[in-house]
Amino acid sequence: MAYDPGALNASLAAAVGQDGDLMAELRSAFIESAARQLDLMGRSRCDANWTIAAARLKSVAASFGARGLSGLADEALDGAPGDPVVLRKIAGAIDDFAAT
């Protein structure tokens, strides 16, 4: 499933204006942070660790206007900890953001 990075790009442009270097730096920070939370979710060995990482992912996504990724974080929070299907969906969404 593809996730449109348009909202992320619009949020970054609204925050930094025409500063392309800063926009690229913030975009990189977003992708790195989202990937870190995904990694923590994948390595979590208890429900609490899963929940904390999913909540942080939701917060990062919401901060950058990435509604689709935020929705996937909600799916993770509402579902079973360690769900490999939701982990794959989140990984795909992050890959889509990184590819643009």
C-alpha positions as CSV (number, residue, x, y, z in Angstrom):
1,M,0.0,0.0,0.0
2,A,1.4,3.4,-1.0
3,Y,1.3,6.4,1.3
4,D,1.2,9.8,-0.2
5,P,4.0,11.9,1.2
6,G,2.2,15.1,0.1
7,A,1.0,15.9,3.6
8,L,4.5,15.5,5.0
9,N,5.9,17.7,2.3
10,A,3.2,20.3,2.9
11,S,3.8,20.3,6.6
12,L,7.5,20.7,6.2
13,A,7.0,23.5,3.7
14,A,4.7,25.3,6.0
15,A,7.2,25.1,8.8
16,V,10.4,26.1,7.0
17,G,9.2,27.9,4.0
18,Q,11.7,27.8,1.1
19,D,14.7,26.5,3.1
20,G,15.4,23.3,1.1
21,D,18.3,22.2,3.3
22,L,16.2,22.5,6.5
23,M,13.3,20.7,4.8
24,A,15.6,17.8,3.8
25,E,17.1,17.7,7.3
26,L,13.6,17.5,9.0
27,R,12.4,14.9,6.5
28,S,15.4,12.8,7.3
29,A,14.8,13.2,11.0
30,F,11.2,12.1,10.5
31,I,12.1,9.0,8.6
32,E,14.9,8.1,11.0
33,S,12.6,8.6,14.0
34,A,9.7,6.6,12.5
35,A,12.1,3.8,11.6
36,R,13.5,3.8,15.1
37,Q,10.1,3.3,16.6
38,L,9.3,0.5,14.1
39,D,12.5,-1.2,15.1
40,L,11.6,-0.9,18.8
41,M,8.1,-2.3,18.0
42,G,9.7,-5.2,16.2
43,R,12.0,-6.0,19.1
44,S,9.5,-5.4,21.9
45,R,9.2,-8.4,24.2
46,C,6.3,-7.1,26.3
47,D,3.0,-5.3,25.7
48,A,4.2,-2.1,27.4
49,N,7.3,-1.7,25.1
50,W,5.0,-2.3,22.0
51,T,2.6,0.3,23.3
52,I,5.2,2.9,24.1
53,A,6.9,2.6,20.6
54,A,3.5,2.6,18.8
55,A,2.4,5.7,20.7
56,R,5.7,7.5,19.9
57,L,5.3,6.5,16.3
58,K,1.8,8.0,16.3
59,S,3.2,11.2,17.9
60,V,6.0,11.6,15.3
61,A,3.6,10.9,12.5
62,A,1.0,13.4,13.8
63,S,3.7,16.1,14.3
64,F,4.6,15.9,10.7
65,G,1.1,15.5,9.3
66,A,1.6,11.9,8.1
67,R,-2.0,10.8,8.7
68,G,-1.7,7.5,7.0
69,L,1.2,6.5,9.3
70,S,-0.6,7.9,12.3
71,G,-3.5,5.6,11.4
72,L,-1.2,2.6,11.2
73,A,0.2,3.5,14.6
74,D,-3.5,3.5,15.9
75,E,-3.9,0.1,14.3
76,A,-0.9,-1.1,16.2
77,L,-2.2,0.3,19.4
78,D,-5.6,-1.3,18.9
79,G,-4.3,-4.6,17.8
80,A,-2.2,-7.4,19.2
81,P,1.4,-6.5,20.3
82,G,3.9,-7.9,17.8
83,D,1.4,-8.2,15.0
84,P,3.6,-8.9,11.9
85,V,1.0,-7.6,9.5
86,V,0.9,-4.1,11.0
87,L,4.7,-4.1,11.2
88,R,4.9,-4.8,7.5
89,K,2.4,-2.1,6.8
90,I,4.3,0.5,8.8
91,A,7.6,-0.6,7.2
92,G,6.0,-0.1,3.8
93,A,4.7,3.4,4.7
94,I,8.1,4.4,5.9
95,D,9.7,3.1,2.8
96,D,7.2,5.1,0.7
97,F,8.2,8.3,2.6
98,A,11.9,7.5,2.2
99,A,11.6,6.9,-1.6
100,T,10.3,10.4,-2.4
